[in-house]
Amino acid sequence: MATITFRTDEGVDRALADLSAGERDRSQVIREAILAAWHRRQAERLRAEAEVLAADPVDRAEAQAVLADMELLRAW
């Protein structure tokens, strides 16, 4: 596991003190913040990819065809 050193400002110091005031220590709070930021970035990437696909008329037509096929199978 790596050790990271970084500089904080007053706002970050206050936030870190507040977030680590309970049972979580500073390291745990920082790890959780990094993972939360990473999850948000992954969601943003997926959202952007979905928007590109949704704007693609060929992909939309194929998705509609697949849904129509699924509806036919359900009707059997």
Backbone as CSV, one residue per row, in Angstrom:
resi,resn,N_x,N_y,N_z,CA_x,CA_y,CA_z,C_x,C_y,C_z
1,MET,0.848,-1.165,0.000,0.000,0.000,0.000,0.900,1.237,0.000
2,ALA,0.553,2.205,-0.855,1.356,3.418,-0.991,1.005,4.429,0.092
3,THR,1.971,5.257,0.402,1.755,6.380,1.305,1.798,7.646,0.471
4,ILE,0.811,8.515,0.662,0.727,9.753,-0.105,0.754,10.930,0.855
5,THR,1.533,11.937,0.490,1.581,13.175,1.259,1.024,14.273,0.382
6,PHE,0.142,15.096,0.939,-0.401,16.208,0.167,-0.661,17.379,1.094
7,ARG,-0.744,18.571,0.489,-1.003,19.776,1.260,-2.496,20.063,1.257
8,THR,-2.995,20.466,2.385,-4.406,20.838,2.492,-4.509,22.354,2.641
9,ASP,-5.719,22.839,2.496,-5.978,24.241,2.810,-6.947,24.261,3.988
10,GLU,-7.375,25.432,4.405,-8.240,25.528,5.589,-9.554,24.783,5.394
11,GLY,-10.133,24.899,4.205,-11.404,24.217,3.937,-11.269,22.711,4.011
12,VAL,-10.201,22.191,3.435,-9.966,20.747,3.471,-9.684,20.301,4.897
13,ASP,-8.922,21.089,5.647,-8.656,20.749,7.051,-9.955,20.655,7.846
14,ARG,-10.851,21.637,7.662,-12.140,21.617,8.377,-12.971,20.404,7.975
15,ALA,-13.039,20.154,6.667,-13.830,19.018,6.184,-13.263,17.701,6.700
16,LEU,-11.958,17.566,6.649,-11.322,16.332,7.116,-11.521,16.142,8.612
17,ALA,-11.422,17.211,9.378,-11.648,17.110,10.820,-13.087,16.699,11.105
18,ASP,-14.024,17.273,10.387,-15.438,16.933,10.590,-15.711,15.486,10.197
19,LEU,-15.192,15.068,9.023,-15.452,13.712,8.540,-14.766,12.644,9.375
20,SER,-13.673,12.981,10.014,-12.949,11.983,10.816,-13.245,12.118,12.305
21,ALA,-14.241,12.919,12.662,-14.563,13.122,14.077,-15.210,11.894,14.704
22,GLY,-15.804,11.038,13.901,-16.473,9.843,14.427,-15.527,8.684,14.554
23,GLU,-15.958,7.555,14.054,-15.177,6.331,14.182,-14.132,6.176,13.075
24,ARG,-14.259,6.950,12.010,-13.320,6.806,10.892,-12.099,7.687,11.120
25,ASP,-10.929,7.137,10.777,-9.723,7.957,10.889,-9.490,8.708,9.578
26,ARG,-8.537,9.605,9.594,-8.265,10.458,8.435,-7.938,9.643,7.190
27,SER,-7.149,8.606,7.351,-6.784,7.778,6.200,-8.013,7.126,5.577
28,GLN,-8.890,6.638,6.417,-10.107,5.997,5.905,-10.979,7.015,5.166
29,VAL,-11.112,8.207,5.717,-11.907,9.262,5.083,-11.315,9.603,3.720
30,ILE,-10.005,9.725,3.641,-9.341,10.069,2.376,-9.510,8.938,1.360
31,ARG,-9.344,7.687,1.800,-9.542,6.557,0.884,-10.962,6.553,0.335
32,GLU,-11.948,6.765,1.214,-13.344,6.780,0.783,-13.609,7.920,-0.203
33,ALA,-13.004,9.075,0.027,-13.183,10.219,-0.867,-12.595,9.928,-2.249
34,ILE,-11.437,9.305,-2.280,-10.811,8.967,-3.565,-11.670,7.956,-4.317
35,LEU,-12.144,6.944,-3.622,-12.986,5.944,-4.275,-14.307,6.548,-4.750
36,ALA,-14.885,7.443,-3.968,-16.124,8.100,-4.380,-15.900,8.936,-5.639
37,ALA,-14.785,9.640,-5.712,-14.457,10.434,-6.895,-14.254,9.527,-8.104
38,TRP,-13.612,8.402,-7.896,-13.388,7.450,-8.986,-14.708,6.881,-9.486
39,HIS,-15.608,6.540,-8.563,-16.923,6.014,-8.955,-17.706,7.062,-9.749
40,ARG,-17.629,8.315,-9.321,-18.312,9.392,-10.061,-17.742,9.510,-11.472
41,ARG,-16.432,9.434,-11.593,-15.802,9.521,-12.926,-16.242,8.362,-13.803
42,GLN,-16.286,7.162,-13.240,-16.734,6.001,-14.019,-18.177,6.201,-14.478
43,ALA,-19.031,6.705,-13.601,-20.430,6.945,-13.962,-20.529,8.004,-15.056
44,GLU,-19.702,9.052,-14.961,-19.697,10.092,-15.990,-19.272,9.520,-17.338
45,ARG,-18.273,8.653,-17.342,-17.819,8.029,-18.587,-18.914,7.158,-19.192
46,LEU,-19.573,6.364,-18.350,-20.652,5.516,-18.843,-21.808,6.355,-19.380
47,ARG,-22.128,7.433,-18.669,-23.204,8.321,-19.118,-22.862,8.932,-20.469
48,ALA,-21.626,9.381,-20.634,-21.192,9.979,-21.903,-21.258,8.941,-23.027
49,GLU,-20.838,7.731,-22.741,-20.898,6.670,-23.755,-22.340,6.361,-24.127
50,ALA,-23.217,6.317,-23.130,-24.631,6.058,-23.396,-25.242,7.177,-24.232
51,GLU,-24.842,8.417,-23.980,-25.359,9.534,-24.764,-24.912,9.439,-26.215
52,VAL,-23.671,9.023,-26.439,-23.183,8.846,-27.809,-23.985,7.747,-28.508
53,LEU,-24.188,6.636,-27.809,-24.948,5.536,-28.403,-26.399,5.933,-28.655
54,ALA,-26.987,6.678,-27.728,-28.372,7.099,-27.884,-28.540,8.044,-29.068
55,ALA,-27.490,8.770,-29.413,-27.557,9.711,-30.535,-27.240,9.035,-31.872
56,ASP,-26.808,7.783,-31.848,-26.441,7.061,-33.066,-27.687,6.394,-33.651
57,PRO,-28.160,6.843,-34.811,-29.391,6.283,-35.371,-29.276,4.798,-35.711
58,VAL,-28.100,4.343,-36.116,-27.929,2.924,-36.429,-28.052,2.090,-35.157
59,ASP,-27.405,2.534,-34.101,-27.475,1.802,-32.831,-28.895,1.816,-32.273
60,ARG,-29.569,2.947,-32.383,-30.961,3.037,-31.904,-31.865,2.082,-32.667
61,ALA,-31.679,1.995,-33.984,-32.500,1.090,-34.796,-32.250,-0.360,-34.395
62,GLU,-30.989,-0.697,-34.150,-30.689,-2.070,-33.738,-31.296,-2.384,-32.374
63,ALA,-31.199,-1.428,-31.449,-31.786,-1.640,-30.119,-33.302,-1.821,-30.228
64,GLN,-33.951,-1.038,-31.073,-35.395,-1.187,-31.261,-35.739,-2.545,-31.868
65,ALA,-34.901,-3.012,-32.796,-35.137,-4.321,-33.402,-34.992,-5.432,-32.358
66,VAL,-34.003,-5.319,-31.513,-33.814,-6.324,-30.454,-35.017,-6.319,-29.506
67,LEU,-35.473,-5.148,-29.126,-36.645,-5.065,-28.244,-37.878,-5.662,-28.912
68,ALA,-38.056,-5.406,-30.185,-39.195,-5.970,-30.905,-39.109,-7.493,-30.922
69,ASP,-37.909,-8.031,-31.157,-37.726,-9.486,-31.125,-38.042,-10.054,-29.752
70,MET,-37.627,-9.341,-28.711,-37.893,-9.817,-27.347,-39.398,-9.822,-27.071
71,GLU,-40.096,-8.812,-27.562,-41.554,-8.762,-27.375,-42.226,-9.925,-28.097
72,LEU,-41.732,-10.282,-29.290,-42.286,-11.411,-30.016,-42.076,-12.703,-29.236
73,LEU,-40.894,-12.869,-28.650,-40.609,-14.068,-27.866,-41.486,-14.150,-26.629
74,ARG,-41.746,-13.001,-26.008,-42.616,-12.988,-24.820,-44.044,-13.362,-25.168
75,ALA,-44.454,-13.016,-26.374,-45.834,-13.284,-26.797,-46.070,-14.778,-27.018
76,TRP,-45.023,-15.539,-27.241,-45.173,-16.990,-27.482,-45.527,-17.630,-26.227
